[in-house]
Structure formats: C-alpha cells, structure tokens
Amino acid sequence: MREMVLNSAGYNPNQKLGITPFLLDAQSQDEPSMFEMMFYHNGVRYQYGFSATSKRVEEEWLVGYPKSVGQKWFERVFNKKTSAYDWKYSTLLKGEKVALADRTRHNALFLSVGAQWNNAQLSAVYEWFGKKLQIIDSKHNLKPITADMLFSMDEKTPEENDFSKAVVGLMQGADLGISGIEVKKTEIDTEALDFPEGTSSEVRAMLVRNLEERFEVEVLHKNLASRENISIPLEEESDGTQEFFKLIGPWLTACKFGITILIDELEASLHPLLTRHLVQVMQDEELSNKGAQLVFATHDTTLLDPELFRRDQVWFTEKDKGGGTQLCSLSDYKPRKGEAMQKGYLSGRYGAVPVLERFRFE
C-alpha cells in the first residue's frame, strides 16, 4: 500500500501492480484486494483506501475528519460497462479535480497524482505515508540509520548530539557489555568502480548510493583487568547485538517524530528481554510522546503479559478450513484479571496455535 501511494504516479501505462490475491479460493483469485488505513496527521484524522487487481485500481476513496463528522473528499469506482471511472468529489476538496482525474491512469492512485501536482490536501495525506510510516521486514533490512546518527557527533547540533548519546545509552542499558561505540564512514572511490558491461544507469546509481552509505562500526568492551577499551567490529558481535543496534535508530526516530513502525517478526535474533525492552521504549510516555505507534507480528509468547499490553492491543491470527487467515482480538476471549496469558495461549485457550500431529520418520 505504501509503495503504491508513493510511486504509482510514475508507473508506466503497462506496468502491473504488485497485488497478489488469495490464491486458495477460485473466486477470490479474480477479485480485487482491498487496502485501507485510518490515521492522524497534523491533527486531522483520515480514512484512506483503495481496491485493486494487478491490472488496475478498481476503487479509491478518501474521508477526512477535520471535525467530528467524516467528509468523503473523493471517490472513484471503475465502471465495467463503460470501461471508465465514475468520480465523485466533495466541495471540501479544494483545487483542480477534473484535471487531476484526467491525469490519473488506470494503474495510478489519484492520491499520488494529486500530490505530484501539489494539491495541498492530498499532499498532506501522501506526506504521512512517506514520512510517518516505516516498514521493517523480518530480515530487518534497514538503511544504516543508527550508524548515521552516531557519525560525526561533533558536527551535530546539541539536540542531535543528545539523540546520539541516547543510542549509546540504550546499548549500554541492554546489558550487552558495551562501554562505547565508534563509527567511521567507509571511503570508496566510486569513480573507479568497474561495472559489468550492460549495467543500466539506474542500477549503477543504486549500487553507488549503497556503497556511499556504508559505515564501519566498532563496539568497545572494557577489559576488566587493564580497564582498557577493546575495539571489536560490530560484525563480530552476536546477531542479537547487531539487530538491536540496527533497530535503535529507527526506534528513537519514531519516538521523537511520532512515526508509525510496522515490523514483521520483531523478535528475530533478539533475546526475549531485548524485545520487551524495545516495546517498553515505544510505550514510555516520557520517551514517546509524539504519537509514535508500533504494530508488529511476533511468535514470542513471553510478550503475552498484562503488565506490558492491554487486552485490546493483542491480536491473534488463525488459519480457517479454507486456508485463509482470520484475525481476532484477545478481548474477545475475556481473560480474567491477572490471568497467565502466555500459559493460556500455549494451551490453546485463545486458539491461533498450530495443531501438530506426531512427527514420524518411516
């Protein structure tokens, strides 16, 4: 959804959309997939969504809540009889509308086109997807945000310096035995790089950019006998330490600027207590008071703790007989106050656990 919002205005007319339907049902394979988000930005609540197949956008809509009552600013629906879109606009959506609709191809979002042509209201919604929403996959493939924070601390403002110190403080507070961190930027002569024949200019630019963003991170450990700092490359630390270091930067950035983070398998390579620590940082009202939000998937059942989460914050996914995934809230099961939720979940009280047969090797 984020990728389409940010980039669909630039798709070529024949480009297919990255939509994968539910494939285990014959009917749904030909039906559009629907995406919708509700969020706050600059004090206004928005409800934005669209449905699409790999060929085209079928529907798109935007509801704004500048006041308590929602106002549908625009809606488009593909009419199969006319092979064209039926449009509805509200007078509350200012600026050119028909001209923007004419520029919106079948595989582009009206929101994206409106932002490209500087419609102020649509640009505000577009801005949230670009600046206030960060997606982190299960491999935690991230730009070196944490390393960049620590690089050239002397050249940063006092506020940025405090930000960098917070990174070191969280690393030290995680009981990883670290006394400090040093970061150097890798110097690479990109002009001297020899690319294989036929490498496109786009690929060359991407590779150069990735190389220019490389950092050397050294982690300092104190020798208890000599009290000297011993420098060890971050790559030689455990996977858990490396993952924790990579996540700290995005975490603090989210807390400071009110960003929403969606992350798959938060606990990947992390000790359960480190995972818990990251959640607590996000929920700390002193550290995170700008509306930051964390939405994550996990298999770490130790997080099923009423001291960490309210019941309405916990959701389970369970496969149905048709192979589809159903989502349900812990609140639906009405657990008793003080109930051992981890034990209840593993015993099947809330469903959403695999039903395993005995493994046999013939």
Secondary structure by P-SEA (a helix, b strand, c coil): ccccccccccccccccccccccccccccccbbbbbbbbbccccbbbbbcccccccccccccccccccccccccbbbbbcccccbbbbbbbcccccccaaaaaaccccccaaaaaaaacaaaaaaaaaaacccbbbbcccccccaaaaaaacccccccaaaaaaaaaaaaaaaaccccccbbbbbccccccccccccccccaaaaaaaaaaaaabbbbbbbbbcccccbbbbbbcccccaaaaaaaaaaaaaaaaaacbbbbbbccccccccaaaaaaaaaaaacccccccbbbbbbcccccccccccccccccbbbbbbccccbbbbbbccccccccccaaaaaaaaccccccccccccccc
